[in-house]
């Protein structure tokens, strides 16, 4: 039996998963890496630690599959987006710690560019906004405050390009490439032409020679080389044939191939993506327009797909804060049982704006807020308030999508927190449509695995992939519209109090 391996280089760790021809995850290995916070609102990773985690997890899964007699057909790579890695292509060594998507060090620079009138250009050309979330100002910071100097060996890329380059040989002929779903998050890609924008590269001072080559998301990037592809290695010559940013990979894994289909992934943050088809739409207030994927010749009816996206920065990280920051729990899995000890929060709202607020507010100066505390407030109310905040933030995004005229009939969900029935019922109550969790919740890995498998003929078409998706459970709205709206109105009042906090005199 042949299987496809997905490498998922996420925000807190790396996973390697083996997916069989039925779309089932049959093996998994995971390795955490260190989160570094050198200053308030700064977040960094060690690129070598990320790569070592890729090697360890990939080897573990590959050896187990080899022992089981299963061949590896191809490898797909998915990754945390917007995070910037700088390295020297001659030595193969990083030149700085990776600056993570959550990092806010360039917020003031974004304010300056907005004041100088560059937002309309950025919005039209990239579908994004001027925010420290994206890659270009991180690259600019590295080239100025970070001490890097442009030279022929400098590479500035996202995590996918770092992993693919190392996976295909690194200094020994590694392929330096990326694809539109990741490139579209840099503020440097013209999402209409799907090329690097010379105007924007000049604006941010990023030399185009330092950027990876652009290729379709679905197609052969290269084959495993270097130490991983050495003599006797079961990975020698295995093609790397699919690459996508984690949220677009999850959309693909949820089989949201048609316009109007939407998914929400509850991870460190929560990301809601709505497929809007092969025509790039006009910007929508509060939302991002970005590229879902470019399937190249493996497209069927739609080669390039675009999405509207709402990015919520802190959801799963808020649960981790309850554990690590407040010591309320030992394990995040304790959140739902604790929250279910009370029927409601008794008027408590938690706005988890630890690194600002994303969609639809886009306020880098918002900060976390707890509103409505009384002497009777306990751990259960706080845990429930964090779960409710996840549902409210997704509703904010869905409301913005509907404001653009989009019709969302159902919402497919995944990610770690989607295991909580409480969350999914609250979500259905807030957005007033069915919320569906699939049988396979590893949709990010499944998405890039099936994308790579599509390129190599493991699956023949998008219709074949759509047939792999099955619902495990569906949650219908139960609460009255009046009750849901009243609760959401309280949330909005709490958000108003969090906005602009760090910028206040």
C-alpha positions, -999 to 999 in steps of 0.1 A, spaced: 0 0 0 12 35 -8 6 65 15 12 102 14 31 120 41 21 155 52 46 177 71 27 203 91 51 229 104 28 248 127 31 276 153 39 255 183 53 223 168 58 201 138 37 170 129 43 144 102 12 124 93 7 94 69 -25 94 49 -37 64 31 -57 63 -2 -90 65 17 -80 98 32 -75 83 67 -46 94 89 -28 61 97 3 74 115 14 105 133 45 119 150 47 153 168 75 174 181 71 207 199 96 236 196 104 266 217 83 297 218 105 327 224 93 361 236 124 384 238 103 415 244 66 423 250 46 415 218 77 400 201 75 363 191 103 343 176 113 307 167 146 291 159 145 279 123 170 251 130 148 238 157 118 238 133 139 219 107 151 194 133 115 188 143 107 182 107 135 156 104 126 138 136 89 135 129 94 127 92 119 99 100 96 84 127 66 81 105 86 70 75 104 42 94 71 29 108 55 29 73 85 11 59 83 -15 86 46 -20 77 55 -25 41 40 8 29 56 28 2 57 67 4 41 81 -28 48 117 -22 52 144 5 32 176 10 43 205 32 20 229 51 30 256 75 24 286 97 20 315 74 35 350 75 64 339 97 97 350 81 129 330 79 161 346 67 190 323 58 222 321 37 218 298 7 256 291 7 260 280 43 224 269 48 224 287 82 197 310 95 207 347 98 182 356 125 155 339 146 123 335 126 99 364 132 65 348 139 31 359 125 20 368 160 49 393 164 38 430 166 72 447 165 64 465 133 30 479 143 43 515 143 59 511 109 25 499 95 9 530 111 35 552 93 29 536 59 -8 540 64 -4 577 73 18 581 42 -11 569 21 0 535 10 -30 515 22 -50 518 -10 -21 504 -31 -15 476 -6 -52 468 -4 -58 467 -41 -26 449 -51 -25 423 -23 -60 420 -8 -44 425 26 -41 455 50 -11 472 65 -6 452 97 24 437 115 8 403 111 21 401 75 56 393 63 69 424 44 75 447 74 92 418 92 115 414 63 121 452 62 129 451 100 154 423 94 171 444 67 174 474 90 171 469 127 179 432 124 213 438 109 209 418 76 224 432 44 212 423 9 236 401 -9 233 373 -36 232 346 -9 204 361 12 171 344 13 139 359 28 111 334 28 82 319 47 84 286 66 73 265 36 103 277 15 127 270 44 113 234 48 111 226 11 146 240 5 161 218 32 139 188 23 151 188 -13 188 190 -4 195 225 11 230 236 1 233 205 -21 208 216 -47 178 224 -26 148 239 -45 142 275 -34 105 280 -41 71 290 -26 35 291 -39 7 316 -40 -12 307 -8 20 315 12 33 343 -10 -1 360 -8 5 366 29 37 386 25 23 419 13 46 415 -17 25 394 -41 2 408 -68 -27 384 -62 -42 393 -96 -11 385 -117 3 360 -91 38 375 -94 60 394 -70 52 431 -72 82 452 -80 64 483 -66 58 467 -32 92 451 -30 106 486 -36 83 501 -9 95 477 17 131 475 5 130 438 -1 152 427 -30 134 403 -54 166 383 -57 161 372 -20 126 359 -26 119 323 -36 106 313 -70 68 312 -74 53 278 -84 18 263 -84 7 248 -50 0 215 -66 29 200 -86 63 186 -81 87 210 -64 116 185 -63 126 152 -46 140 145 -11 177 150 -11 206 157 13 209 135 44 172 125 42 176 112 7 209 95 12 217 59 1 194 34 17 169 60 29 133 51 23 128 88 14 154 89 -14 138 103 -45 104 107 -30 87 137 -47 76 168 -28 45 177 -47 22 199 -27 27 230 -6 1 253 10 -3 276 39 -20 259 68 -54 276 65 -57 271 28 -46 235 33 -74 231 58 -99 245 33 -87 220 8 -88 192 34 -124 202 42 -132 197 5 -144 233 2 -138 233 -36 -169 253 -47 -177 290 -42 -198 296 -11 -182 268 10 -166 279 42 -145 265 71 -132 276 105 -100 262 120 -97 266 158 -60 265 165 -36 289 182 -58 315 164 -90 309 145 -92 314 108 -124 315 88 -121 310 50 -148 314 24 -142 301 -12 -152 328 -36 -141 311 -68 -116 320 -96 -123 357 -98 -105 379 -73 -132 400 -55 -130 436 -45 -118 442 -9 -143 437 19 -142 459 50 -127 440 79 -117 410 59 -87 398 38 -88 387 2 -62 361 -5 -53 331 -27 -66 297 -17 -44 277 -41 -31 273 -76 -36 238 -88 -17 242 -120 -26 215 -146 -43 195 -118 -73 218 -115 -103 203 -132 -126 233 -135 -108 259 -114 -71 264 -115 -68 293 -91 -92 299 -63 -96 330 -41 -110 333 -6 -123 359 18 -106 354 51 -111 364 87 -81 360 109 -86 358 147 -53 360 165 -59 344 199 -83 315 206 -64 283 214 -37 305 229 -62 319 253 -69 283 266 -32 278 269 -30 311 289 -56 296 313 -33 267 319 2 283 318 -5 319 328 -32 315 354 -26 279 365 -63 271 363 -58 238 346 -30 213 339 -42 203 305 -62 222 279 -86 192 276 -99 202 311 -114 234 296 -148 220 284 -156 200 316 -147 231 337 -168 254 315 -198 230 317 -199 234 355 -219 266 350 -248 274 326 -234 307 316 -206 332 325 -228 353 347 -220 383 326 -183 378 323 -166 384 290 -129 378 281 -114 395 251 -82 376 244 -64 404 225 -30 393 237 -14 405 204 -40 429 193 -73 422 175 -75 407 140 -106 406 118 -128 425 115 -113 450 140 -76 451 129 -63 469 159 -27 461 169 -31 482 200 -60 463 215 -51 443 246 -67 415 266 -97 425 287 -119 408 314 -152 425 319 -180 418 343 -162 403 373 -180 399 405 -171 383 438 -189 352 426 -167 348 395 -147 316 396 -127 293 373 -157 279 356 -170 312 345 -136 322 332 -132 290 313 -166 294 297 -159 330 288 -128 319 269 -149 293 250 -176 318 243 -150 343 230 -140 318 203 -176 316 191 -182 354 192 -150 361 172 -160 337 145 -195 353 144 -178 387 139 -160 374 108 -191 356 94 -212 388 99 -186 407 79 -187 381 51 -224 383 50 -222 420 49 -204 416 15 -233 397 2 -219 362 8 -243 334 16 -229 308 41 -252 278 44 -230 257 66 -197 260 84 -172 231 84 -149 231 114 -116 216 125 -86 222 147 -80 211 183 -109 231 199 -134 216 175 -135 186 198 -155 207 223 -192 201 218 -199 232 239 -180 254 215 -196 240 184 -231 244 198 -223 280 208 -210 285 173 -241 273 157 -262 294 180 -242 325 171 -240 322 133 -275 306 129 -264 278 105 -254 242 110 -218 236 121 -203 204 108 -172 186 121 -157 159 97 -147 124 106 -111 133 100 -102 164 119 -66 166 108 -78 186 78 -47 208 75 -25 177 70 -51 159 49 -54 190 27 -18 192 17 -15 154 16 -43 151 -9 -30 181 -28 4 163 -32 -14 131 -40 -34 148 -67 -2 160 -83 12 125 -83 -19 106 -94 -28 90 -60 -62 106 -65 -75 115 -99 -97 146 -94 -113 170 -70 -145 149 -72 -125 120 -59 -112 141 -30 -147 155 -22 -159 119 -19 -134 114 10 -151 140 32 -178 127 56 -194 145 86 -189 131 120 -214 154 139 -236 183 130 -248 210 154 -280 229 147 -288 263 162 -308 258 195 -307 291 213 -332 318 203 -320 345 180 -328 371 206 -307 354 233 -278 349 209 -279 385 198 -280 398 234 -250 378 244 -231 389 213 -240 426 220 -223 422 254 -193 408 237 -191 438 214 -193 462 243 -163 443 259 -144 445 226 -149 483 225 -132 486 258 -101 466 247 -95 485 215 -67 510 213 -56 502 249 -18 501 243 -19 533 223 -38 553 250 -18 581 266 
